[in-house]
Amino acid sequence: MRVILAAGTTETALIDGISAAGAAPELMAQTPSADVEILEYGRPTVSPVTPVSPTGCPTPAAVTRAVRDVVDFDLTIVDAGLARPTGSPTVDLEVPAGTDVREPTAVADAAAIFERAREFGASLPDEALLLGETVPGGTTTALGVLTALGEPAGVSSSLPDNPLERKERVVETALEASNLEPGACGAEPLAAIRAVGDPVQPTIAGIAAGALESGTDVTLGGGTQMVAIAAVLRHAGVDEPLSLATTSFVADDPSADLEAACDRLDCELTVTDPGFDGREHVSMQRYCAGEAKEGVGMGGVLSLVPDGEMSAVRDRFEAVCARLGIDENGVDPESGSDAAGDGTDAAAGADGGP
């Protein structure tokens, strides 16, 4: 199994109250780059930000890295619009960062990105792919695309209480700026991304389309952001079998309504509970309390863990947390780590910032 992580940024994340994946805008732009470094090396290397909330909830990249330590899957990072450099090797598909969705155009070259990604996906020799993402503000852009497609819109959040009304107001403003009504892009899914999406979306959708067309099994690893990708694929006429693998944290979120969405989009749904409720470590407790929930392929890679090995994943997660400056009681003030924000979107790749 090859895991492909698409990492990118959108100026949508800078909207007040949308995401706090960085304590300041210059740090927020770094968080996807830090995510991929954590996944590759176990800690940030070039990036000056460590995506950890002050409550001790780390980016889902920490969980995905812990699974990698146990399962040892192949990994490819795709630059899907990174605003800052990363120390991790990446595949460059010439994807620029995304614009604020309240502008008339959010992803100007969505169709071209999709085609380049499609060629890349079709070229891969793997029998199976698991696709993940990290992009601050990603559930807001997911809501935008789902609304433009005319799909019933429900998205999760990295907050215990999902500020869905705030997201809906942003999407309403975004559609007005693009002169679109809800459902106007049902026959043109890439137009939905162009108007109110982010650059990670055409990248993942293109890779998935190319891989499916070449006979590769594809699993979308994530939550409601991946539901938007599945909707784009179905509206684009891609009817091959498709799977979505997520965490119990998202599946238990009533605002996500994943089971109904997967039924509607003909996606096989896999839900994995990492068993964090059996440990006292603060990071696991914060996930159980509803922070972060998903992102950076977390739910997808958790589904790869063999029976009896989840305890080893929890052990490795504690070790990754220690490298990120989090002990069992919280963020270590002596670690020198820069927290990602104020907890609104504690982790760049979390399936959700408000």
QUIHUJO-V537438 format. One record per residue. N is the residue number from 0. RES is the residue in one small letter. SS is DSSP state (2 for helix, 1 for strand, 0 for the rest). PHI is phi in radians with two decimals (999 if undefined). Layout:
N;RES;SS;PHI + N;RES;SS;PHI
//
This chain:
0;m;0;999 + 1;r;1;-1.82 + 2;v;1;-1.74 + 3;i;1;-2.01 + 4;l;1;-1.92 + 5;a;1;-1.65 + 6;a;1;-2.11 + 7;g;0;-2.73 + 8;t;0;-2.39 + 9;t;1;-2.49 + 10;e;2;-1.17 + 11;t;2;-0.99 + 12;a;2;-1.13 + 13;l;2;-1.51 + 14;i;0;-1.07 + 15;d;0;-0.96 + 16;g;0;1.50 + 17;i;0;-1.40 + 18;s;0;-2.66 + 19;a;0;-2.12 + 20;a;0;-1.27 + 21;g;0;-2.60 + 22;a;0;-1.15 + 23;a;0;-2.53 + 24;p;2;-0.92 + 25;e;2;-1.17 + 26;l;2;-1.42 + 27;m;2;-1.01 + 28;a;0;-1.14 + 29;q;0;-1.51 + 30;t;2;-1.14 + 31;p;2;-1.10 + 32;s;2;-1.12 + 33;a;2;-1.17 + 34;d;2;-0.98 + 35;v;2;-1.23 + 36;e;2;-1.20 + 37;i;2;-1.09 + 38;l;2;-1.17 + 39;e;2;-1.44 + 40;y;2;-2.04 + 41;g;0;1.62 + 42;r;0;-2.90 + 43;p;0;-1.12 + 44;t;0;-2.06 + 45;v;0;-1.45 + 46;s;0;-1.16 + 47;p;0;-1.53 + 48;v;0;-2.13 + 49;t;0;-1.91 + 50;p;0;-1.28 + 51;v;1;-2.37 + 52;s;1;-1.36 + 53;p;0;-1.05 + 54;t;0;-1.39 + 55;g;0;1.69 + 56;c;0;-1.65 + 57;p;1;-1.49 + 58;t;0;-0.87 + 59;p;0;-1.01 + 60;a;2;-1.00 + 61;a;2;-1.15 + 62;v;2;-1.21 + 63;t;2;-1.07 + 64;r;2;-1.12 + 65;a;2;-1.08 + 66;v;2;-1.13 + 67;r;2;-1.07 + 68;d;2;-1.11 + 69;v;2;-1.64 + 70;v;2;-1.63 + 71;d;0;1.04 + 72;f;0;-1.42 + 73;d;1;-1.25 + 74;l;1;-2.33 + 75;t;1;-2.26 + 76;i;1;-1.77 + 77;v;1;-1.92 + 78;d;1;-1.30 + 79;a;0;-1.95 + 80;g;0;1.86 + 81;l;0;-1.13 + 82;a;0;-1.52 + 83;r;0;-2.31 + 84;p;0;-1.17 + 85;t;0;-2.24 + 86;g;0;-1.40 + 87;s;0;-1.49 + 88;p;0;-1.13 + 89;t;0;-2.35 + 90;v;1;-1.58 + 91;d;1;-1.74 + 92;l;0;-1.81 + 93;e;0;1.00 + 94;v;0;-1.85 + 95;p;0;-1.39 + 96;a;0;-1.10 + 97;g;1;-1.49 + 98;t;0;-1.67 + 99;d;0;-0.94 + 100;v;0;-1.13 + 101;r;0;-1.36 + 102;e;0;-1.42 + 103;p;0;-1.03 + 104;t;0;-2.28 + 105;a;0;-1.67 + 106;v;0;-2.36 + 107;a;0;-1.02 + 108;d;0;-1.93 + 109;a;2;-0.99 + 110;a;2;-1.15 + 111;a;2;-1.18 + 112;i;2;-1.06 + 113;f;2;-1.00 + 114;e;2;-1.18 + 115;r;2;-1.11 + 116;a;2;-1.16 + 117;r;2;-1.09 + 118;e;2;-1.08 + 119;f;2;-1.10 + 120;g;2;-1.07 + 121;a;2;-1.21 + 122;s;2;-1.47 + 123;l;0;-1.30 + 124;p;0;-1.51 + 125;d;0;-1.21 + 126;e;0;-1.39 + 127;a;1;-2.55 + 128;l;1;-2.21 + 129;l;1;-2.11 + 130;l;1;-1.84 + 131;g;1;-2.22 + 132;e;1;-2.55 + 133;t;1;-2.54 + 134;v;0;-2.74 + 135;p;0;-1.04 + 136;g;0;1.39 + 137;g;2;-1.18 + 138;t;2;-1.34 + 139;t;2;-1.23 + 140;t;2;-1.19 + 141;a;2;-1.09 + 142;l;2;-1.08 + 143;g;2;-1.07 + 144;v;2;-1.18 + 145;l;2;-1.05 + 146;t;2;-1.16 + 147;a;2;-1.13 + 148;l;2;-1.41 + 149;g;0;1.45 + 150;e;0;-1.49 + 151;p;0;-0.93 + 152;a;0;-1.82 + 153;g;0;-2.53 + 154;v;0;-2.28 + 155;s;0;-1.47 + 156;s;0;-2.66 + 157;s;0;-1.41 + 158;l;0;-1.66 + 159;p;0;-1.00 + 160;d;0;-1.86 + 161;n;0;-1.33 + 162;p;0;-1.40 + 163;l;2;-1.10 + 164;e;2;-1.09 + 165;r;2;-1.12 + 166;k;2;-1.11 + 167;e;2;-1.11 + 168;r;2;-1.15 + 169;v;2;-1.09 + 170;v;2;-1.14 + 171;e;2;-1.04 + 172;t;2;-1.12 + 173;a;2;-1.12 + 174;l;2;-1.12 + 175;e;2;-1.07 + 176;a;2;-1.11 + 177;s;0;-1.69 + 178;n;0;0.97 + 179;l;0;-2.13 + 180;e;0;-1.74 + 181;p;0;-0.95 + 182;g;0;1.52 + 183;a;0;-1.14 + 184;c;0;-1.85 + 185;g;0;-0.97 + 186;a;0;-1.69 + 187;e;0;-2.37 + 188;p;2;-1.08 + 189;l;2;-1.24 + 190;a;2;-1.18 + 191;a;2;-1.11 + 192;i;2;-1.13 + 193;r;2;-1.01 + 194;a;2;-1.46 + 195;v;2;-2.42 + 196;g;0;-1.88 + 197;d;0;-2.41 + 198;p;2;-1.23 + 199;v;2;-1.17 + 200;q;2;-1.10 + 201;p;2;-1.18 + 202;t;2;-1.18 + 203;i;2;-1.17 + 204;a;2;-1.07 + 205;g;2;-1.17 + 206;i;2;-1.05 + 207;a;2;-1.10 + 208;a;2;-1.08 + 209;g;2;-1.11 + 210;a;2;-1.16 + 211;l;2;-1.10 + 212;e;2;-1.14 + 213;s;0;-1.59 + 214;g;0;1.61 + 215;t;0;-1.48 + 216;d;1;-1.27 + 217;v;1;-2.20 + 218;t;1;-2.06 + 219;l;1;-1.56 + 220;g;1;-1.69 + 221;g;0;2.83 + 222;g;0;-1.95 + 223;t;2;-1.22 + 224;q;2;-1.14 + 225;m;2;-1.34 + 226;v;2;-1.07 + 227;a;2;-1.09 + 228;i;2;-1.11 + 229;a;2;-1.05 + 230;a;2;-1.13 + 231;v;2;-1.04 + 232;l;2;-1.10 + 233;r;2;-1.13 + 234;h;2;-1.21 + 235;a;0;-1.50 + 236;g;0;1.55 + 237;v;0;-1.42 + 238;d;0;-2.01 + 239;e;0;-1.13 + 240;p;0;-0.98 + 241;l;1;-2.46 + 242;s;1;-2.10 + 243;l;1;-2.27 + 244;a;1;-2.10 + 245;t;1;-2.42 + 246;t;1;-1.60 + 247;s;2;-1.12 + 248;f;2;-1.12 + 249;v;2;-1.35 + 250;a;2;-1.04 + 251;d;0;-1.49 + 252;d;0;-1.46 + 253;p;0;-1.09 + 254;s;0;-1.25 + 255;a;0;-1.40 + 256;d;0;0.88 + 257;l;2;-1.11 + 258;e;2;-1.07 + 259;a;2;-1.13 + 260;a;2;-1.12 + 261;c;2;-1.19 + 262;d;2;-1.08 + 263;r;2;-1.13 + 264;l;0;-1.71 + 265;d;0;0.97 + 266;c;1;-2.06 + 267;e;1;-1.28 + 268;l;1;-1.88 + 269;t;1;-2.08 + 270;v;1;-2.07 + 271;t;1;-2.15 + 272;d;0;-1.74 + 273;p;0;-1.32 + 274;g;0;1.27 + 275;f;2;-1.18 + 276;d;2;-1.22 + 277;g;2;-1.63 + 278;r;0;-2.08 + 279;e;0;-1.67 + 280;h;0;-1.05 + 281;v;2;-1.02 + 282;s;2;-1.11 + 283;m;2;-1.20 + 284;q;2;-1.12 + 285;r;2;-1.19 + 286;y;2;-1.10 + 287;c;2;-1.14 + 288;a;0;-1.41 + 289;g;0;1.89 + 290;e;0;-1.37 + 291;a;0;1.12 + 292;k;0;1.28 + 293;e;0;-2.91 + 294;g;0;2.32 + 295;v;0;0.96 + 296;g;0;1.27 + 297;m;2;-0.95 + 298;g;2;-1.12 + 299;g;2;-1.15 + 300;v;2;-1.25 + 301;l;2;-1.06 + 302;s;0;-1.22 + 303;l;0;-1.53 + 304;v;0;-1.22 + 305;p;0;-1.13 + 306;d;0;-0.95 + 307;g;0;1.51 + 308;e;0;-1.83 + 309;m;2;-1.16 + 310;s;2;-1.08 + 311;a;2;-1.13 + 312;v;2;-1.11 + 313;r;2;-1.10 + 314;d;2;-1.08 + 315;r;2;-1.17 + 316;f;2;-1.08 + 317;e;2;-1.07 + 318;a;2;-1.19 + 319;v;2;-1.11 + 320;c;2;-1.01 + 321;a;2;-1.07 + 322;r;2;-1.16 + 323;l;0;-1.55 + 324;g;0;1.55 + 325;i;1;-2.05 + 326;d;1;-1.65 + 327;e;0;-1.15 + 328;n;0;-1.78 + 329;g;1;2.57 + 330;v;1;-1.19 + 331;d;0;-1.38 + 332;p;0;-1.14 + 333;e;0;-1.55 + 334;s;0;-1.31 + 335;g;0;1.36 + 336;s;0;-1.40 + 337;d;0;-1.58 + 338;a;0;-1.11 + 339;a;0;-1.23 + 340;g;1;3.06 + 341;d;0;-1.80 + 342;g;0;1.70 + 343;t;0;-1.13 + 344;d;0;-2.41 + 345;a;0;-0.99 + 346;a;0;-2.23 + 347;a;0;-0.99 + 348;g;0;-1.60 + 349;a;0;-1.06 + 350;d;0;-1.31 + 351;g;0;2.62 + 352;g;0;-1.45 + 353;p;0;-1.08
//
